[in-house]
Amino acid sequence: MQYAKQKLHKPDAQTTANNVWRRILHKSKSRIALALYRQCCRSIQAVDFNGQTLELIAPTVYTTHIFNRYIKPILEETASAIAQRPFFITIRTKADPAAKQDGAATANTAKQNGSGLAKKQNIPEETPFPVLRPQFTFESFIVGASNMLAYAAAQNVINTPGKSYNPLFIYGGVGLGKTHLMVSIGHALQHKGLLVRYVTTEDIINDIIQMIQTQTEKEFHDRYRNIDVLLVDDIQFIGGKDRTEEEFFHIFNTLHSANKQIVITSDRPPRMIPTLQDRLRSRFEWGLLADIMPPAYETRLEILQAKAAKAQAPVPQYVLETLAKPDGASPRTLEGALNSVIMRAKARNGAVSISDAYVVMRESLSVEQKLPIDPEVVVDIVAQYYHIPIDDIIGKKRNKECAWPRQVAMYLLRKETDTSLSQIGAALGGRDHTTIMYGYDHVANSIKINQQLQFEITSLLVKLREMQQ
């Protein structure tokens, strides 16, 4: 490293070290996350340089840990490339002046242990200021009616963090995109220069256990309080864990009183988290509760189209439309089904087919293969089988001779075809969802105990399937 060699003759070693430190930072800054750079690099000082090893000093043990784990490898790589020889960096805290170590020895220890200094000082081995999952961004988040409220709230949080909705509590079933949306918020706020920390409830529990075992209360509090944004995933697991609830209560109060943004996800709203302390439940409800529901058909199809485009896989549109049909399928399940369809085609060196979709729907989506048949055709076959006019099935008559065939049509359309509830209602004279489901349930329960009805349904199924051959 030429510039370092030129200044070694100067008597002030710290000045030399500072010059080397500034130049390395300048060359490496574009490779370091802005939040990490602001949190760590600005508070670190250079104290000595011997031509091959640069010695630094940090204000806290935690800063040292973060630097060793996330920043030091980048700086050493940059400096070694410039100098065209090995270059080492050591770092210690102000509270531990005796911690100075030989640069080469420290480098070898770091390679073996990941972070020798962190292990020596009992710093918890966890992800401090993440590496947020890069695929979880707003650009890849598909917005629909099922998640519109949560998405709009997330945009407000980005525009005015700590002020609009604090906390933002996002809840919904597994795989619906809660974590995706929360991490997207994290990315956006990191780009604004805010210090973001993402953790799961399990991470918090493990950190508290580590804190108790190593008596590192100050480091624990620094990690959770000296930040701008806290993202907590799966908070439902906190219920009933008294020490965790106690610590999180104080973390929440500290951040909230300082207008630091808090975003929380859960599989249920606060009032439904069992054994959750009332004081935490009330705080979770201070800001905004935003639910995410299973996506509608149009959103499911858009999700599949986006995933197929990203995978650069030639999946026919009709296959995507078939995979999108099952009600209640989550984005995560849809992605898994799409991957399975693609892999089945690759395994036989062929193109994706509709048969692949049907197999995957049975195996991955737990959906029986549906008959691609027009609902009016089903109504016509039922009318012929029971020897009554179609007008009686779709009309207002409620006598048994008309009501039972009508309910059988509801059952067949719901169970054996890919027709939606609204389409079934329209085909049967404009009946509502409740009526359709009542008719379906009545037939489903009746055929369990009546062999004659079982025979009728089986005969109708044979006629329907014959039409598809």
N, C-alpha and C positions, 0 to 999 in steps of 0.2 A: 504494500500500500504506500505509494510514493509520497503522498502528502504527509503521512505520518513520519516517514523517515526524514523528511526535510526539516521537521520541527523537533526531532529528538535532542538536538543540541541545546535547546532552550532550557534554562534552569527551572522554570515553573512547570512541574510535571502535571499539575492539575489543569493548567491552561492547555497544554498539549492534549491531555485526555479529553477536555471539553471540545476542542476542535475536531478531534477524531470522532467523538460521539455525535456531534452535530452533522458531520458529513455523512456518517453511516445512516443516520436517521433520514437525512435528505434523500439519499439514494433508495431507501427502503420504504418511505412513507406511503407510496401508492399501493404497496402490498399488505399494509396493515389496516385493519378495520378502524374507521374513524373513531368509534366509541372506545376501542382499546387504546388507540394512540392518545386520545385525550385523557383517559383515565390513568394510564401507566407512564407513557414516555415523558410527558410534561413534568411529572413529579420526580423523575429519576435524575440523579446527578452523576457525572463522571469524576472519579477521584485519582485515577492513575492509569498510565499506559506505558508498557515496557517494550513496545515495538511489535509484540505478537498478541498480548493479552490486554484487553481493556477492562478495568475494574469500575463497577458502578455501585451506587448506593441508593436504596429505595426508602421511602418514608414508613412503610408497613410491611409486615411479613406477607400479608395477602397480595400486595402489589408485587412483591418478589416472586410469589408463586405464579401469578398470572403471567408475569414477564417471562419466567423460565419456560412455561408451558406453551405459550402462544406467540411470543414476540422474539425471544432469543434465537430460535432456529433460523428465522428469516434474516435477522441482522448478521448472524455469523456466516450464513450462506452468501449474502451480498458482499460482506467485507472480504471473505476468502476469494470470491471471484475477482474482485478489484485488485487485491494484493497478489493473486495467483500463488497463494500459499495458505496453509491453515491459519485461521484467525479465531481467537477465543474471547469469550466474554464471561466475566464472573459478576455476581451481584450479591450484595448483602444489605441488611436493614440497618438503620441508624441505631436501633436498640441492641444490635449484636455486632459491635466493632471487631470482635475476635473471629468473626465468621469468614474472614478473607481466606480464599483457597487458591491453590495453584490452578491456572487457567486450563492447562491441558488435562489435569486430573479431573477437574470439574466437568470438562467436556465428555471424558470417557464415562464418568459416573452417570451423567445425564443420559448418555446413549443406553446404558444398561438399565437404569431405573426409571426412565421417563423424566424424572425431576428429583435428583438426589437431595436438593435443598428442601423441597417440599416434604419428602419422606423424613428427613432428619428432624424437621421442626413440627412434624405431626400435622401438617396442613391437610385437610380432607381432599382426597383425590376425586374431585367432581368437576363438572364443566362450569366455569364461572360465568363468563359473559359470552354466551354461546355464539357459537356456531349454530345460528338458527337454520333450520332445514331449508336449503336454497329453493327447493321445488314448491314450497308453500308461500306463494305470493298472491297479491290481488289479481295479477294478470292471468293466473291459472285457476282462479276461483270462479266457478260458474254461478251466476246470480239468478235466482228464480223467486217465485212467490213464497216458497218454503223457507227461504233464508233472507228475505229482503230486509226485514227489521234489523236483524243482527248485522247485516252488511252496512246498512245506513248508519247504524250506531258506531260501527268501526270507523267509518269515514269521519264522523264527528270527533271521535277520539283522536284521530290523526291530526285534524285541523286545530283542535284545542285540547291537547293532552292535560289531564289532571283537572279539567274544568267542566267539560260537557257531561260525561257519564263516568262517575268515579265512585265505586268500581263499575266496570262493565262486566256483567255476569252472563255468560253465554251457556245455554244448556240444551241438551237434545240427546238422542240415541247414539249408539256406537256407529262410527264411520260416516257421520253426516256432514263433517267438515268443521267441527268446532276448533280443533287444533290448527287446521289450515288457516282459518280466519284469524285466530289469535296470533299465530306466527307471522301472518301477513302484516298485522298491526306492528309487530316487533320490527320487521324489516323496514317499514315505512318510517318509524320513529328513529331507528338507527341511522337512516339516511339523513335525518334532520340533526344528527349529532348527539342524540340522547343516549344515555347509558341504559341498555335494556338487559334484563335478566329473565331467562325462561327456566322454569323448574316444574317438575311434577310434584305431587304431594309426597310421593315416595322419596324424592330427592330431599325434601324438607325433613322428613322423618329421619333419614340416614344422616343428614347434616347435624341434626340435634343429638343423635346418638354419638356421633363423632365428637361433637362439642363437649358432651358430658364426659366421655372417656378421656379426652386430651386436655380438658379444662381450657378450651380456647374460646371463651365466651365473646371476647372483643372481636376476634376475627369473624366469628359467626355473625355477630350483629353488623359488622362492617359490610359483609357480603350482601346482606339483605336490606340494609338501610341506606347505604351510600350509593344509591342508584336513582335513575329517573323514572324507570318503568319496570314494574314487576308483572310477569306473566306466569300464572299458576294453572297447571293442567290437572284435571281429575280431582278437584277439591273434595268430592264426595267421600274420599277415603280418610278424610281428617276426622270425621265424626267418631266420638268415643275415645280418642287418643288425647288424654288430658294435657300432657306436657306439650305436645305438638300444638294443640289448640291455644294453650297459654302463650307460647312463643309467637305463634302466628297472629294472635290478637294484638300483641305489642308491635309487631312488624307492621301490621295493617294500620294501626293508629299513627305510628311514626310517619309512614309514607303518606297517608291520607291527609294528615295535618299539614304536611309540607307541600301539598298539591302535586304529589307524585302519582302518576297514573297506575292503576291496578286493573288488570284484566284476568278474569277467572273463568274456567270452564268446568262443567259438571254434567253428569248424565241425567240430572234432575234438578228442579228448582230448590232453593235453600230450605223451604219449609218441609221438603220431603227427604232431607238428609237425616237419617236416624241418629239420635243422640248428639246432634250438633248443639253446642252451647247457644243459648238464646242471644247472648251478646254478639256472637259471630254471625248468627243468622240475621239479626237486624242490620248489621253492617254490610253484609252481602247485598241487602235489599236497598241500601242507601242510593245507589246510582240507578242503573237500568238493568232489568231482567229481560234478556232477548233469547227467545227459543228458536231452534232450527228444527224443522220438521222434515220427514222424508220427501224427496223431490217429486214433483209432478212429472207426468210422462214427457212433456216438452223439455223440461230441465234434464231429465235422465238421458234423453236422446242427445242433447247438446253436450253433456258430460262425456258420453261415449264417443261422439264425433271429435271432441277435443283430444281425448286420450288416444284415439286411433291416429289422428294427425300427428301427435307428438311421437308416437311409436313408429311413424312412417310405414304403417301396415296397410296394404290394400284390402280393406274390409268393405264389402258391398253395403250400400245404404240399407237394403232390406234386412240384412243381418243385424245391423245396429238397431233398426226399428224393432226387430223381434226381441233382442236382448233388453231393450228399454221398456218393454210392456209390463213386466211384473210389478204390481203395486208394492210400495214399501221398500224397494231395493235402495240401498244406500250408495253414495258415490264410491265408497271403498269396495263394496260388493260388486258393483258394476265394473270397476276397473279389473278386479280379479276375474270376473267372467270373460271380459274382453281378452285378457291375457291368455286365458285358457283356450278360447276359440282360436287365437292366433297360433298358439303352440301346437294345437291339434293339427292344424293345417300344415305347419312346418314339419311335423313328425312324419307325415306321409308325402312330403314334398309336393303338396297340391295347393289349390286355392281355397280360401275360406268359403264354406258352404252353409246353407241353411240347416243342414243336418248337424253340423258342428254346434250351431247355436242351440238347437233343441237338446242335444246331449248335455251341453254345459248348463242349460237352464234347469235340467233335472238334477244334475250333480252339484252345481255351485249355487244356484238360486232356489233350489228345492221346488221347482215348478214343473208340473207335469206337462208333457207336450200337448199343446192346444190345437184344436182343429181350425185351420184358416178358412172359415166358412161364413157366409153372410148370415146375419141374425134372422133375416126374413125367410131364408131357406129353412132354418131350424123351426121357426113358427109354423111354416107350411107343412113340414114333415110331422110335427106333433098334431096338427089339426087333422091331417089324413089318418094318422094312427088311431086317434080317438073318434074319428068320424064326426067332427063338428066343423062348422064354418070358421074360417080365419077371423071373421068379424066378431064371432063370439069370444075368441081368445083375447083379442085386443080391445074388446068393448067393455061395457060397464056391468054386465051380468055377474052376479055373485053366487049363483047356484053351483052345487058340487060338480055338475056335468061340465061347467065352464071353468070354475075356479081351479080344479085339480089340473087339467091340461095346461092352463095358464102358468101354474106354479111349476109344473114339469118343464115347461119351456124356459122359465127363469133359471131353474136348476141346471139344465143342459147348457144354456148360454153362459152361465157363470162358471161352471166347473170345466166344461169341455172345449170352450172356444176362447179366443183372445178378445172377446167383446167387453168393453168397459161397462160399468154400471149405468152410466148415462145413456150409452148406446142401447143397452138392454131395455131400459125404461122407454126410450123412444120407439123401439120395435114393438113394444107391448102397449101401445096406446098412450104414451106419455106418463107412465107411472114413475114415482119417485124412488130414491135409493132405499129408503126404509122398507117400502113394499117389496122391492126386489129381494132384499136380504131376508125378509120374513118368509117369502115364498121359497127361497133357496133352503133356508134352515128347516122349514116344514117338510119338504121332500127329503132332505138329507136324513132327518130323524126318522121319518116314516119308513124308508126303505131298509133301515137297520133291523126292523122287527116284522116286516111284512114281505113274505116271499113273492106274493103276486106283484107287488110294486117293484121289487127287485127285477122280476122278469120283464115288466113293462120298460123299465129304464134300460136294461140290457138290450132289449129288442130295438129300442130307439137308437142306442149307441151304434149297434150294428148297421142300421140304415144310414146313419150319419157318416160312418167311416167308409162304407161302400161307395159313397159319393166322392171320396178322396182318392179312390184307386183308379 
